[in-house]
C-alpha cells in the first residue's frame, strides 16, 4: 500500500492503525503539501450501502465542526478499489487513559483539567444540535503539550436528524453508555455528559461505576446505583463524589445542563496542585489518531435487561422494533471501532467492554455487551409435580381416595425460518419466519435469536460467545447484511429465554441464497 496514490493527490506513507471496519493510513497531500491521516473503509463493509452512508455521514458531521479540541476533516472520496475514505488532520498523541498511566504524577485536579477541553468540545457540538454518543478515553487523544482532541464522530448524530440506525437500536460503547442509551431511547447532550462522568470517575478513582460485564453490565447501568467512588479512594472528597454522582444520574434531566458546568463543579471540589499550562502546538505539529474499532452490527441491550442471576419473569407492554447482538466474552460491542456503530478504529485500551456497541452498527452497538468473564446465567427451574399422600385411614371410616394434582403440560415454544432472500441490491438478507405458542418480547420475556451457522447453536445465547441478534418484531427479519455472514452457508433461529439463554431444538437453519 505504501507509495499508492489515492484520489490523485494523497500518497500513502504507511499504515498506522487497523480495525474491523476501517484502516488508518499516514499520507502526504500533494496538493497542499501536508501530512494527513486517511481513514479508509474496509472492503467487506464497502459493499453495504448502509455502512457507506453511515461512513459518509461521519465525514459530513465532522466537516461542519471547527473547534480546537475536535479533529479536523479535510476531504472525502473513493479509493481506486472503491473503498470510501476520509482525509483528516493527523494527530500525534496518546489515548486519555494511556496518557494518565504514562503520567502517574498528575494529581486529581490536573487529570480532570484535561477534561475541561473535552467539555468545551462537547458544549460546542451540543450547541449545534449534535450528540457524540461515544465519549470514552479511546476517543480522546492527548498530545505531548497536554492538548486534548475529541475523535471519532462515526456514531455522532444530529438530534433532529433521521436516524441511520433502526428504531430501538443501541449505539455506543457499553461501559460508557447512559441508561437511556441502553434502553434504546434517543441520545441527547445529557447522554454525552453521562459518558464524560464515567470518564471522570475512572480518572479520579481508577475504578469503574459498575463492575459487571456483558448483559449484566447493561442491567446494572439501567437499574443499579453506581459503586460509590469513595469505595475506591476514600481521599476523594464528599463534594467531588456528589458532583460525579449527579453526572451519573439515571434521570437525564437531573444531570448538568452543560458538560463544562459539570467539569467546573468537579474542579471546584478538587484540591488544586500547581497550575498546568496547556501549550498550543506550533503550526505544523501533528497528532496521530489511534484507530478506533467499529461498533458491531446488531444491537445492544433493550430495557431493562434481566440480570443473569435474577428469576425469570414475564413482561408485558408494547414493543418497538428492537434487536440486540451479544458477542462472546464481550458485548458487541477487542478494539471496537469507536463506532458501538463500531467506532472509528479503536486503538486499544485493553478492555473489551470499551468497544462500542451498535445495535445495527458497523458496530457500536454493537449494543452488544462484551463479556470478559463468564456470566452466571439464570436457571429456569421446572415446577415439580406435587406428590400426593394418601390420607390416613380412620377407624370405622372408609379410607379417603387421595387426590392427585394434575401435572401441568409444559408449553413448547418454537420458531422456524421459512425462506431467505436478498434485498437492497443483494447486500442484505430478508428472512421470513414464524413462531408458535408465544409472542416474542425481548424485554424480560421469550424471544428469538438469529445467528449464522459459523456459530455453534450452544453459543447462540448466554453464556455462549455468539454473536447472535435478539429479535421480537414481526417477520421479516432484516437485521443481517451479507457482509456480516461472510463464511456462513446457513442462517439459524432458536427460541430464547428471558435471560437470553437459548432452547435447543426449538428452531431450524436454512441455506443462504
PAVEX-400384 format. One line per 5 residues: number of its first residue (from 1); their letters; for each residue x, z, y of C-alpha. Coordinates in nm, 4 decimals, always signed. Layout:
<roros>
NUM	A	X Z Y  ...
</roros>
This chain:
<roros>
1	XXXXX	+0.0000 +0.0000 +0.0000  +0.2918 +0.0705 +0.2371  +0.3503 -0.2301 +0.4615  -0.0042 -0.3625 +0.4214  -0.1681 -0.4708 +0.7449
6	XXXXX	-0.5273 -0.3548 +0.7966  -0.7694 -0.5436 +1.0213  -0.4815 -0.7434 +1.1628  -0.3377 -0.4501 +1.3613  -0.2697 -0.1358 +1.1527
11	XXXXX	+0.0417 -0.1348 +0.9329  +0.0221 +0.1273 +0.6616  +0.3276 +0.3562 +0.6600  +0.2378 +0.5922 +0.3758  -0.0448 +0.7807 +0.2078
16	XXXXX	-0.0874 +1.1340 +0.3406  -0.3956 +1.2543 +0.1549  -0.6492 +1.1569 -0.1093  -0.9892 +1.2901 -0.2079  -1.2833 +1.1874 -0.4226
21	XXXXX	-1.4434 +0.9773 -0.1522  -1.1615 +0.8565 +0.0684  -0.7892 +0.8192 +0.1174  -0.5947 +0.9051 +0.4324  -0.3015 +0.6917 +0.5469
26	XXXXX	-0.0463 +0.7116 +0.8241  -0.0347 +0.3778 +1.0043  +0.1145 +0.2075 +1.3090  -0.1200 +0.0432 +1.5585  +0.0491 -0.2835 +1.6588
31	XXXXX	-0.1913 -0.3401 +1.9488  -0.1464 -0.0079 +2.1282  +0.1897 +0.0888 +1.9810  +0.0934 +0.4292 +1.8447  +0.0810 +0.6078 +1.5108
36	XXXXX	-0.2713 +0.6743 +1.3821  -0.4495 +0.8097 +1.0762  -0.6567 +0.5643 +0.8720  -0.9332 +0.7133 +0.6597  -1.0492 +0.4563 +0.4029
41	XXXXX	-1.3498 +0.4996 +0.1757  -1.2865 +0.4859 -0.1989  -1.3560 +0.1565 -0.3741  -1.6193 +0.3141 -0.6003  -1.8259 +0.4507 -0.3127
46	XXXXX	-1.7866 +0.1368 -0.1054  -2.0305 -0.0335 -0.3430  -2.3049 +0.2116 -0.2486  -2.4764 +0.1197 +0.0817  -2.5930 +0.4795 +0.1283
51	XXXXX	-2.2366 +0.6080 +0.1311  -2.1226 +0.3250 +0.3550  -2.3975 +0.4130 +0.6002  -2.3004 +0.7800 +0.5934  -1.9331 +0.6959 +0.6385
56	XXXXX	-2.0084 +0.4721 +0.9353  -2.2393 +0.7336 +1.0834  -1.9481 +0.9797 +1.0800  -1.7450 +0.7400 +1.2934  -2.0333 +0.6821 +1.5345
61	XXXXX	-2.0924 +1.0533 +1.5802  -1.7261 +1.1398 +1.6298  -1.6745 +0.8466 +1.8676  -1.9348 +0.9974 +2.1000  -1.7259 +1.3120 +2.1429
66	XXXXX	-1.4493 +1.3720 +2.3964  -1.3116 +1.7252 +2.3706  -0.9529 +1.8538 +2.3408  -1.0394 +2.0503 +2.0258  -1.2197 +1.7685 +1.8421
71	XXXXX	-1.0381 +1.4934 +1.6537  -1.0475 +1.1605 +1.8407  -1.1820 +0.8480 +1.6691  -1.0330 +0.5177 +1.7849  -1.1791 +0.2407 +1.5743
76	XXXXX	-1.3800 +0.1420 +1.2661  -1.3528 -0.1635 +1.0466  -1.3294 -0.3055 +0.6960  -1.0102 -0.3425 +0.4934  -0.9181 -0.6603 +0.3073
81	XXXXX	-1.0580 -0.5087 -0.0146  -1.3936 -0.4470 +0.1600  -1.3444 -0.0710 +0.1968  -1.4742 +0.0674 +0.5300  -1.2166 +0.2606 +0.7331
86	XXXXX	-1.1940 +0.4828 +1.0397  -0.8905 +0.4895 +1.2673  -0.8354 +0.8270 +1.4324  -0.5775 +1.0417 +1.6051  -0.3003 +1.1566 +1.3743
91	XXXXX	-0.2718 +1.5344 +1.3774  +0.0270 +1.7293 +1.2520  -0.0975 +2.0752 +1.1667  -0.1994 +2.3320 +0.9078  -0.5437 +2.4324 +0.7918
96	XXXXX	-0.6546 +2.7531 +0.9613  -0.6293 +2.9747 +0.6535  -0.2839 +2.8374 +0.5698  -0.1754 +2.8884 +0.9303  -0.2873 +3.2520 +0.9178
101	XXXXX	-0.0961 +3.3080 +0.5938  +0.2144 +3.1461 +0.7418  +0.1925 +3.3806 +1.0435  +0.1305 +3.7277 +0.8969  +0.2437 +3.8837 +1.2249
106	XXXXX	-0.0700 +3.7596 +1.4013  -0.2921 +4.0520 +1.4977  -0.6700 +4.0504 +1.4636  -0.7196 +3.9668 +1.8302  -0.4788 +3.6748 +1.8086
111	XXXXX	-0.6424 +3.5388 +1.4943  -0.9887 +3.5433 +1.6485  -0.8494 +3.3991 +1.9733  -0.7738 +3.0828 +1.7745  -1.1451 +3.0564 +1.7029
116	XXXXX	-1.2247 +3.0535 +2.0744  -1.1037 +2.6919 +2.0743  -1.3277 +2.6081 +1.7798  -1.6186 +2.7832 +1.9520  -1.5589 +2.5701 +2.2604
121	XXXXX	-1.5731 +2.2558 +2.0448  -1.8959 +2.3734 +1.8794  -2.0587 +2.4542 +2.2136  -1.9660 +2.1029 +2.3238  -2.1259 +1.9260 +2.0261
126	XXXXX	-2.4288 +2.1551 +2.0312  -2.4883 +2.0696 +2.3956  -2.5049 +1.7058 +2.2860  -2.7621 +1.7667 +2.0175  -2.5217 +1.7643 +1.7213
131	XXXXX	-2.4602 +2.0116 +1.4390  -2.1325 +2.0008 +1.2418  -2.2734 +2.1567 +0.9194  -1.9348 +2.2109 +0.7534  -1.7360 +2.4545 +0.9676
136	XXXXX	-1.4650 +2.6107 +0.7492  -1.0879 +2.6740 +0.7568  -1.0138 +2.3434 +0.5810  -1.1779 +2.1578 +0.8705  -0.9837 +2.3431 +1.1402
141	XXXXX	-0.6233 +2.2303 +1.1933  -0.3781 +2.4345 +1.3973  -0.0551 +2.2793 +1.5255  +0.2770 +2.4476 +1.5933  +0.1741 +2.5238 +1.9512
146	XXXXX	-0.1422 +2.7059 +1.8435  -0.3856 +2.4273 +1.9355  -0.6874 +2.4191 +1.7034  -0.8745 +2.0956 +1.6260  -1.2166 +2.0705 +1.4618
151	XXXXX	-1.2076 +1.7961 +1.1979  -1.4346 +1.6066 +0.9661  -1.7697 +1.5051 +1.1027  -1.8630 +1.3496 +0.7681  -2.1730 +1.5687 +0.7360
156	XXXXX	-2.2446 +1.6220 +1.1051  -2.5916 +1.5251 +1.2136  -2.7895 +1.4784 +1.5303  -3.0597 +1.7426 +1.5443  -3.3251 +1.4856 +1.6317
161	XXXXX	-3.1959 +1.2040 +1.4116  -3.3344 +1.0558 +1.0928  -3.1619 +1.2359 +0.8071  -2.9373 +1.0380 +0.5760  -2.9956 +1.2899 +0.3017
166	XXXXX	-3.3254 +1.3351 +0.1236  -3.5762 +1.5960 +0.2304  -3.4892 +1.9385 +0.0986  -3.1333 +1.8431 +0.0003  -2.8475 +2.0698 +0.0957
171	XXXXX	-2.5323 +1.9707 +0.2794  -2.2269 +2.1860 +0.3395  -1.9643 +2.3983 +0.1657  -2.1259 +2.6800 -0.0358  -1.9119 +2.9715 +0.0822
176	XXXXX	-1.9818 +2.8914 +0.4474  -2.3448 +2.7826 +0.4176  -2.6108 +2.9682 +0.6123  -2.9256 +3.0890 +0.4328  -3.1331 +2.8110 +0.5888
181	XXXXX	-2.8860 +2.5514 +0.4562  -2.9060 +2.6921 +0.1056  -3.2848 +2.6715 +0.1221  -3.2738 +2.3091 +0.2347  -3.4081 +2.3646 +0.5865
186	XXXXX	-3.2886 +2.1745 +0.8915  -2.9493 +2.2778 +1.0293  -2.9323 +2.3985 +1.3892  -2.6498 +2.5218 +1.6144  -2.7172 +2.8680 +1.4664
191	XXXXX	-2.6116 +2.7242 +1.1289  -2.2651 +2.6455 +1.2659  -2.2454 +2.9901 +1.4274  -2.3134 +3.1488 +1.0884  -2.0297 +2.9466 +0.9324
196	XXXXX	-1.7990 +3.0481 +1.2171  -1.8993 +3.4061 +1.1433  -1.7842 +3.3680 +0.7828  -1.4529 +3.2222 +0.9016  -1.4071 +3.5158 +1.1417
201	XXXXX	-1.4986 +3.7621 +0.8657  -1.2283 +3.6165 +0.6422  -0.9648 +3.6074 +0.9170  -1.0283 +3.9714 +1.0045  -1.0597 +4.1242 +0.6590
206	XXXXX	-0.9004 +3.8916 +0.4071  -1.2237 +3.9209 +0.2075  -1.5499 +3.7283 +0.1840  -1.9061 +3.8329 +0.2719  -2.0284 +3.7505 -0.0779
211	XXXXX	-1.8250 +3.7812 -0.3964  -2.0241 +3.5731 -0.6435  -1.9684 +3.2089 -0.7352  -2.1897 +2.9122 -0.8152  -2.5648 +2.9583 -0.8065
216	XXXXX	-2.5212 +3.3363 -0.7903  -2.3354 +3.2900 -0.4604  -2.6240 +3.0896 -0.3189  -2.8691 +3.3558 -0.4294  -2.6636 +3.6237 -0.2535
221	XXXXX	-2.6462 +3.4217 +0.0687  -3.0251 +3.3965 +0.0825  -3.1221 +3.7411 -0.0443  -2.8389 +3.9953 -0.0170  -2.6764 +4.1691 +0.2774
226	XXXXX	-2.3108 +4.0689 +0.3313  -2.0488 +4.3058 +0.1971  -1.9690 +4.5399 +0.4907  -1.6494 +4.4040 +0.6444  -1.5075 +4.7552 +0.6785
231	XXXXX	-1.5149 +4.7896 +0.2997  -1.2168 +4.5540 +0.3043  -1.0423 +4.7097 +0.6022  -1.1554 +5.0463 +0.7395  -0.9420 +4.9911 +1.0512
236	XXXXX	-1.1846 +4.7277 +1.1776  -1.3948 +4.8940 +1.4452  -1.7646 +4.9530 +1.4027  -1.8269 +4.7435 +1.7120  -1.6435 +4.4437 +1.5673
241	XXXXX	-1.8270 +4.4878 +1.2383  -2.1620 +4.4827 +1.4205  -2.0731 +4.1617 +1.6052  -1.9807 +3.9852 +1.2806  -2.2921 +4.1221 +1.1125
246	XXXXX	-2.5069 +3.9680 +1.3867  -2.3415 +3.6292 +1.3419  -2.4253 +3.6513 +0.9705  -2.7898 +3.7418 +1.0231  -3.0340 +3.5852 +0.7766
251	XXXXX	-3.2562 +3.5009 +1.0731  -3.1040 +3.2146 +1.2768  -3.2791 +3.3359 +1.5926  -3.1053 +3.6751 +1.5645  -2.7582 +3.5181 +1.5864
256	XXXXX	-2.5728 +3.4463 +1.9096  -2.7046 +3.1716 +2.1340  -2.3632 +3.0041 +2.1600  -2.0510 +3.0048 +1.9465  -1.8419 +3.1082 +2.2465
261	XXXXX	-2.0725 +3.4082 +2.3050  -2.0020 +3.5243 +1.9509  -1.6239 +3.4942 +1.9804  -1.6202 +3.6551 +2.3262  -1.8219 +3.9514 +2.1966
266	XXXXX	-1.5901 +3.9858 +1.8981  -1.2716 +3.9682 +2.1071  -1.4120 +4.2423 +2.3332  -1.4278 +4.4726 +2.0291  -1.0746 +4.3983 +1.9061
271	XXXXX	-0.7654 +4.5669 +2.0461  -0.5631 +4.3005 +2.2211  -0.1954 +4.2696 +2.1468  +0.0355 +4.0594 +2.3517  -0.1450 +3.7653 +2.5044
276	XXXXX	-0.0959 +3.4476 +2.3068  -0.0224 +3.1470 +2.5244  -0.1632 +2.8199 +2.3935  +0.0591 +2.5313 +2.4956  -0.0969 +2.1895 +2.5243
281	XXXXX	+0.1111 +1.9449 +2.3202  +0.3119 +1.6913 +2.5126  +0.1802 +1.3383 +2.5327  +0.2691 +1.1585 +2.2135  +0.2722 +1.4713 +1.9987
286	XXXXX	+0.0896 +1.4126 +1.6722  -0.1000 +1.6221 +1.4271  -0.1828 +1.5178 +1.0764  -0.5274 +1.5982 +0.9359  -0.5302 +1.7137 +0.5761
291	XXXXX	-0.7754 +1.5049 +0.3806  -1.0962 +1.6795 +0.3056  -1.2745 +1.6400 -0.0219  -1.6110 +1.4711 -0.0252  -1.9262 +1.6514 -0.0904
296	XXXXX	-2.0676 +1.5787 -0.4227  -2.3780 +1.3757 -0.4538  -2.6622 +1.5565 -0.5838  -2.7757 +1.8632 -0.4308  -2.7382 +2.2174 -0.3644
301	XXXXX	-2.9499 +2.5107 -0.4414  -3.3031 +2.5496 -0.3301  -3.4869 +2.8548 -0.2051  -3.4348 +3.1173 -0.3357  -3.2226 +3.0860 -0.6472
306	XXXXX	-3.2928 +3.3352 -0.9237  -2.9760 +3.5377 -0.9833  -2.8151 +3.4874 -1.3226  -2.8909 +3.8432 -1.4290  -3.2465 +3.8631 -1.2991
311	XXXXX	-3.5524 +3.8486 -1.5187  -3.7267 +3.5134 -1.5230  -4.0414 +3.4993 -1.3109  -4.2841 +3.2218 -1.2357  -4.3190 +3.0974 -0.8816
316	XXXXX	-4.5996 +2.9087 -0.7231  -4.6482 +2.7279 -0.3980  -4.5886 +2.3866 -0.2559  -4.2816 +2.1793 -0.3229  -4.0776 +1.9325 -0.1255
321	XXXXX	-3.8550 +1.6700 -0.2790  -3.5664 +1.8887 -0.3930  -3.2676 +1.8486 -0.6197  -2.9585 +2.0416 -0.6959  -2.6304 +1.9428 -0.8506
326	XXXXX	-2.4091 +2.2021 -1.0119  -2.0595 +2.1294 -1.1322  -1.8623 +2.3179 -1.3845  -1.6718 +2.6108 -1.2672  -1.7756 +2.5334 -0.9174
331	XXXXX	-2.0645 +2.4311 -0.7045  -2.0580 +2.0822 -0.6263  -2.0000 +2.1253 -0.4249  -1.1418 +2.1187 -0.6147  -1.0904 +1.9894 -0.2962
336	XXXXX	-1.4467 +1.8934 -0.1932  -1.4170 +1.6370 +0.0826  -1.5365 +1.8411 +0.3520  -1.8434 +1.6374 +0.3065  -2.0992 +1.9285 +0.0531
341	XXXXX	-2.1598 +1.5443 +0.1672  -1.8258 +1.5593 +0.0188  -1.6349 +1.6380 +0.3381  -1.3516 +1.4208 +0.4645  -1.0854 +1.4721 +0.2053
346	XXXXX	-1.0421 +1.8343 +0.1611  -0.6815 +1.9188 +0.1655  -0.6761 +2.2176 -0.0399  -0.7254 +2.5775 +0.0279  -0.7205 +2.6518 -0.3383
351	XXXXX	-1.0702 +2.7856 -0.3765  -1.3190 +2.5571 -0.5419  -1.6040 +2.7172 -0.3526  -1.4538 +2.5653 -0.0387  -1.5802 +2.2311 -0.1486
356	XXXXX	-1.8690 +2.1005 +0.0469  -2.1841 +2.0541 -0.1419  -2.4297 +1.7998 -0.0527  -2.7404 +1.7500 -0.2136  -2.7082 +1.3773 -0.2325
361	XXXXX	-2.3763 +1.3701 -0.0937  -2.0588 +1.1930 -0.1353  -2.0949 +1.5305 -0.1947  -2.1117 +1.8078 +0.0013  -2.3577 +1.9445 -0.1126
366	XXXXX	-2.2673 +1.8641 -0.3263  -2.5296 +2.1665 -0.2685  -2.3719 +2.2129 -0.5518  -2.2020 +2.5502 -0.6344  -1.8579 +2.5657 -0.7787
371	XXXXX	-1.8089 +2.8389 -1.0308  -1.4522 +2.9606 -1.0589  -1.5599 +3.2193 -1.3104  -1.8169 +3.2051 -1.5846  -2.1564 +3.3193 -1.4710
376	XXXXX	-2.3597 +3.5661 -1.6594  -2.6813 +3.3909 -1.7418  -3.0286 +3.5358 -1.7623  -3.1519 +3.5955 -2.1121  -3.5079 +3.4935 -2.1806
381	XXXXX	-3.6467 +3.7191 -2.4468  -3.9490 +3.6162 -2.6505  -4.2232 +3.8745 -2.6714  -4.2041 +4.0339 -3.0131  -4.5106 +4.0175 -3.2322
386	XXXXX	-4.6705 +4.3607 -3.2402  -4.6598 +4.5268 -3.5806  -4.9956 +4.6607 -3.6874  -5.0115 +5.0005 -3.8504  -5.2887 +5.0898 -4.0950
391	XXXXX	-5.4896 +5.3855 -3.9809  -5.4724 +5.6964 -4.1869  -5.7495 +5.7396 -4.4446  -5.9583 +6.0456 -4.3694  -6.1253 +6.2495 -4.6463
396	XXXXX	-6.4786 +6.1388 -4.7213  -6.4396 +5.8433 -4.4785  -6.3742 +5.4775 -4.5556  -6.0313 +5.3502 -4.4704  -6.0435 +5.1515 -4.1471
401	XXXXX	-5.9144 +4.7969 -4.1650  -5.6030 +4.7576 -3.9482  -5.6427 +4.5105 -3.6650  -5.3552 +4.2682 -3.6272  -5.2722 +4.1472 -3.2759
406	XXXXX	-5.2584 +3.7670 -3.2805  -4.9164 +3.6174 -3.2282  -4.9093 +3.4066 -2.9134  -4.8208 +3.0461 -2.9773  -4.5179 +2.9571 -2.7616
411	XXXXX	-4.5685 +2.6700 -2.5186  -4.3495 +2.3716 -2.5966  -4.2414 +2.2130 -2.2713  -4.0953 +1.8648 -2.2999  -3.9596 +1.5789 -2.0912
416	XXXXX	-3.8976 +1.2122 -2.1592  -3.7267 +0.9234 -1.9805  -3.9407 +0.6141 -2.0318  -3.7341 +0.3484 -1.8558  -3.4427 +0.2965 -1.6181
421	XXXXX	-3.3954 +0.0091 -1.3760  -3.1641 -0.0828 -1.0908  -3.2730 -0.0745 -0.7255  -3.1052 -0.1048 -0.3834  -2.9272 -0.4282 -0.4775
426	XXXXX	-2.8078 -0.2848 -0.8047  -2.6384 +0.0241 -0.6580  -2.8866 +0.2953 -0.7610  -3.0923 +0.3897 -1.0667  -3.4685 +0.4358 -1.0653
431	XXXXX	-3.5829 +0.6453 -1.3620  -3.9439 +0.6578 -1.4798  -4.0078 +0.9807 -1.6689  -4.2838 +1.2182 -1.7741  -4.3134 +1.5854 -1.8668
436	XXXXX	-4.5555 +1.7852 -2.0772  -4.7078 +2.1363 -2.0700  -4.5612 +2.2373 -1.7337  -4.5432 +2.1395 -1.3676  -4.1762 +2.1198 -1.2613
441	XXXXX	-4.0697 +2.3515 -0.9786  -3.7043 +2.4370 -0.9191  -3.7957 +2.7486 -0.7219  -3.7850 +3.0165 -0.9907  -3.9771 +2.8085 -1.2436
446	XXXXX	-3.9294 +2.5456 -1.5129  -3.7964 +2.2069 -1.4039  -3.5816 +1.9230 -1.5403  -3.2104 +1.8421 -1.5349  -3.0872 +1.4826 -1.5224
451	XXXXX	-2.7328 +1.4043 -1.6371  -2.5221 +1.1243 -1.7821  -2.4012 +1.1170 -2.1422  -2.0488 +1.1771 -2.0155  -2.1697 +1.5398 -2.0046
456	XXXXX	-2.2488 +1.7310 -2.3254  -2.6100 +1.8459 -2.3448  -2.4853 +2.2027 -2.3835  -2.3060 +2.1681 -2.0492  -2.6055 +2.0243 -1.8632
461	XXXXX	-2.7242 +2.3646 -1.7406  -2.6000 +2.7160 -1.6727  -2.3470 +2.8337 -1.7709  -2.2194 +2.4854 -1.8545  -1.9763 +2.2837 -1.6482
466	XXXXX	-2.2091 +1.9923 -1.5658  -2.2548 +1.8076 -1.3442  -2.6300 +1.7713 -1.3508  -2.9110 +1.7294 -1.0987  -3.2086 +1.9647 -1.0783
471	XXXXX	-3.5364 +1.7907 -1.0084  -3.9016 +1.8788 -0.9704  -4.0790 +1.5948 -0.7927  -4.2894 +1.3126 -0.9384  -4.1495 +1.0080 -1.1149
476	XXXXX	-3.9437 +0.8036 -1.0459  -3.6161 +0.9897 -1.0080  -3.3691 +0.8015 -0.7855  -3.1012 +1.0642 -0.7321  -2.8105 +0.8904 -0.9064
481	XXXXX	-2.6132 +0.5959 -0.7770  -2.4444 +0.3543 -1.0163  -2.1058 +0.4745 -0.8887  -2.1838 +0.8296 -0.9999  -2.2450 +0.7106 -1.3545
486	XXXXX	-1.9045 +0.5485 -1.3970  -1.8071 +0.5604 -1.7654  -2.1563 +0.6570 -1.8848  -2.3792 +0.4486 -2.1134  -2.6949 +0.6599 -2.1016
491	XXXXX	-2.8867 +0.8890 -1.8690  -3.0482 +1.2001 -2.0154  -3.3146 +1.4582 -1.9310  -3.3828 +1.8141 -2.0529  -3.6273 +2.0882 -1.9582
496	XXXXX	-3.4527 +2.3696 -1.7705  -3.5469 +2.7361 -1.7384  -3.5868 +2.9173 -1.4060  -3.2233 +3.0366 -1.4325  -3.1108 +2.6714 -1.4704
501	XXXXX	-3.0127 +2.7028 -1.8379  -3.1471 +2.4141 -2.0493  -3.3592 +2.3979 -2.3635  -3.2041 +2.1731 -2.6250  -3.4343 +1.9256 -2.7953
506	XXXXX	-3.6751 +1.9036 -2.5014  -3.5736 +1.5611 -2.3695  -3.4053 +1.2334 -2.4523  -3.1353 +0.9851 -2.3456  -3.1936 +0.6206 -2.2545
511	XXX	-2.9447 +0.3345 -2.2215  -2.8385 +0.2456 -1.8689  -2.9281 -0.1081 -1.7559
</roros>
